[in-house]
Amino acid sequence: MIQARNIVKYYGKLQVLKGINVEVKDKEIVSIVGDSGAGKTTLLQILGTLDSASSGEVLYDNTEVSKLKNKALAQFRNKSIGFIFQFHQLLPEFTCLENVCIPAYIAGTPKKQAEEKAKQLLEYLGLSHRLTHKPSELSGGEQQRCAVARALINNPKVVFADEPSGNLDSKNASELHKLFLKLRDDFGHSFVIVTHNEEFANMADRKLVMKDGLIL
């Protein structure tokens, strides 16, 4: 589904990625591990179209998304890709339900339809009793599950997660890890996950180890 070919990334004169080749298949969970500074997050952002490579190409189903212009790329990202971050990035002034609906609204989904889908996801994630609560009224685990629902609202082909359990206690982290496996099995999403949690990394279908801008 995703193919990245010879991805090179410079920040000024600093070369962060040194010719990465990687493929992500349908319904596959791929973990990326490595020391700080290995280039994990940079690679994740390039695969997720949040950043661009200095050279190389990224293809989704044989479409080279790295050549899409700003508006077309934003539309593609909104409809085809979900993101989950270590710090959930929920908007504090909106309720849990409203936060989940935002990507659907951006995609042009009618309000009623978006809310119905969001409620279904939140019920699936055990948050049906938290629809009207704002992020400050949710626990850390609840905030992250709300962020998961937001990532899934547009039924993306792939979800990218950057240290998604890094800000959670061990119990909530374990539950989140199991949730990713269940989501893949129930809905068929692919996941690409940067993590320092070795136990979680080893649960993935495939583990990529990065060092000095390369996949070992």
C-alpha positions in Angstrom: 0.0 0.0 0.0 2.8 2.5 1.0 6.1 2.5 -0.7 8.9 4.8 0.3 11.9 4.8 -2.0 15.4 6.2 -1.3 14.1 8.8 1.2 16.8 11.3 2.1 16.2 14.2 4.4 18.5 17.2 5.2 17.9 19.9 7.8 20.4 22.5 6.6 23.6 20.6 6.3 22.5 17.9 8.7 21.5 14.7 7.0 18.8 13.0 9.1 17.7 10.2 6.7 20.2 8.5 4.5 18.3 6.6 1.8 15.4 4.8 3.4 13.4 2.2 1.6 10.3 0.8 3.3 7.0 -0.7 2.4 3.8 -0.9 4.5 1.2 -3.5 3.5 -2.6 -3.4 3.9 -3.8 -4.4 7.4 -0.2 -4.4 8.7 1.1 -3.0 12.0 4.7 -1.8 11.6 6.7 -0.6 14.7 9.7 1.7 14.4 12.3 1.7 17.2 15.7 3.2 17.7 17.7 5.6 19.9 16.7 9.3 20.1 18.0 11.1 17.0 17.9 8.0 14.8 15.4 9.7 12.5 12.2 7.8 13.5 9.9 10.8 13.8 11.3 12.4 10.7 10.6 9.2 8.7 7.1 9.0 10.2 6.3 12.6 9.3 7.5 12.1 5.7 5.5 8.8 5.3 2.5 10.7 6.7 3.0 13.6 4.3 3.4 16.1 7.2 7.0 16.8 5.9 8.6 16.3 2.6 11.8 14.5 1.8 14.9 16.2 0.3 14.9 13.5 -2.3 13.1 10.2 -2.9 9.4 9.4 -3.3 6.4 8.2 -1.3 3.7 6.3 -3.0 0.2 5.3 -1.8 -1.3 2.6 -4.0 1.1 3.6 -6.8 0.2 7.3 -6.5 3.2 9.5 -5.8 1.8 11.7 -3.0 5.1 13.6 -2.7 4.2 15.3 -6.0 0.7 16.5 -4.9 0.3 20.2 -4.5 -0.8 21.9 -1.2 -4.6 21.6 -1.5 -4.7 18.2 -3.1 -2.2 16.9 -0.5 -4.2 18.3 2.4 -7.3 16.6 1.0 -5.5 13.3 0.6 -4.1 13.5 4.1 -7.4 14.3 5.6 -9.3 11.4 4.0 -6.6 8.7 3.8 -4.3 9.2 6.9 -4.9 9.3 10.6 -2.5 10.6 13.2 -2.1 9.9 16.9 0.5 11.8 18.9 2.1 11.3 22.3 0.4 14.4 23.6 -3.1 13.9 22.2 -3.5 17.4 20.7 -7.2 17.6 21.5 -8.6 21.2 21.4 -9.4 22.2 25.0 -12.4 24.3 24.2 -14.3 21.5 22.4 -16.0 18.4 23.8 -14.8 14.9 23.2 -17.5 14.5 20.5 -16.6 17.8 18.8 -12.9 17.0 18.8 -13.6 13.6 17.1 -15.8 15.3 14.5 -13.4 18.0 13.4 -11.6 15.9 10.6 -14.9 14.8 9.3 -16.2 18.4 9.1 -13.0 19.4 7.2 -13.7 16.6 4.8 -17.2 18.0 4.1 -19.1 15.3 6.0 -22.6 16.6 7.0 -22.8 17.4 10.8 -25.4 14.7 11.6 -23.5 12.0 9.7 -20.2 13.0 11.3 -21.7 13.0 14.8 -23.3 9.6 14.2 -19.9 8.1 13.1 -18.1 9.8 16.0 -20.6 8.4 18.5 -20.2 4.9 17.1 -16.4 5.1 17.4 -16.6 6.5 20.9 -18.9 3.8 22.0 -16.6 1.2 20.5 -13.7 2.8 22.5 -15.7 2.9 25.7 -16.3 6.6 25.8 -20.0 6.8 25.1 -20.5 8.3 28.6 -17.9 11.1 27.9 -19.3 12.7 24.7 -20.0 16.1 26.3 -16.8 16.2 28.4 -14.0 18.5 27.5 -10.4 17.2 27.5 -9.6 18.6 30.9 -12.4 16.4 32.3 -11.0 13.2 30.8 -8.3 10.9 32.2 -5.1 10.5 30.3 -6.3 7.2 28.9 -9.6 8.6 27.9 -8.0 11.6 26.2 -5.8 9.2 24.1 -8.8 7.1 23.2 -10.6 10.2 22.1 -7.6 11.1 20.0 -7.7 7.5 18.5 -11.4 8.1 17.5 -10.5 11.4 15.9 -7.8 9.6 13.9 -10.3 7.0 12.7 -13.3 9.2 11.9 -12.6 9.4 8.1 -11.8 5.7 7.9 -8.2 6.2 6.8 -6.1 3.6 5.1 -3.3 4.0 7.5 -2.8 5.5 11.0 0.6 7.0 12.0 1.3 7.1 15.7 4.3 8.8 17.3 5.0 7.5 20.9 1.2 7.1 21.4 1.6 5.5 24.8 4.6 7.5 25.9 2.5 9.8 28.2 0.4 7.0 29.7 0.8 4.8 32.8 1.6 1.1 32.2 -2.0 0.0 32.5 -3.4 2.5 30.0 -0.4 1.9 27.7 -1.0 -1.8 27.7 -4.7 -1.2 26.9 -3.8 1.1 24.0 -1.4 -1.4 22.6 -4.1 -4.1 22.6 -6.5 -1.6 21.1 -4.3 -1.1 18.0 -4.3 -4.8 17.4 -8.1 -5.0 17.8 -8.6 -2.0 15.4 -6.5 -3.7 12.8 -8.5 -6.9 13.1 -11.9 -5.3 13.3 -11.5 -2.5 10.7 -8.5 -3.4 8.6 -6.4 -0.3 9.2 -2.7 -0.3 8.8 -0.6 1.2 11.6 2.9 2.7 11.6 4.0 3.3 15.1 7.1 4.9 16.5 7.7 3.6 20.1 10.3 3.2 22.8 8.1 0.4 24.3 9.9 -2.8 23.3 7.0 -5.0 24.4 4.7 -3.2 22.2 7.2 -3.0 19.3 7.5 -6.8 19.4 3.7 -7.2 19.2 3.7 -5.6 15.7 3.7 -7.6 12.5 7.1 -6.2 11.7 9.6 -4.2 13.7 12.0 -1.8 12.0 15.1 -0.7 13.9 16.6 2.6 12.9 20.1 3.9 13.6 21.8 7.0 12.3 19.2 7.7 9.6 19.1 4.1 8.3 17.0 1.0 8.8 19.2 -1.7 10.0 
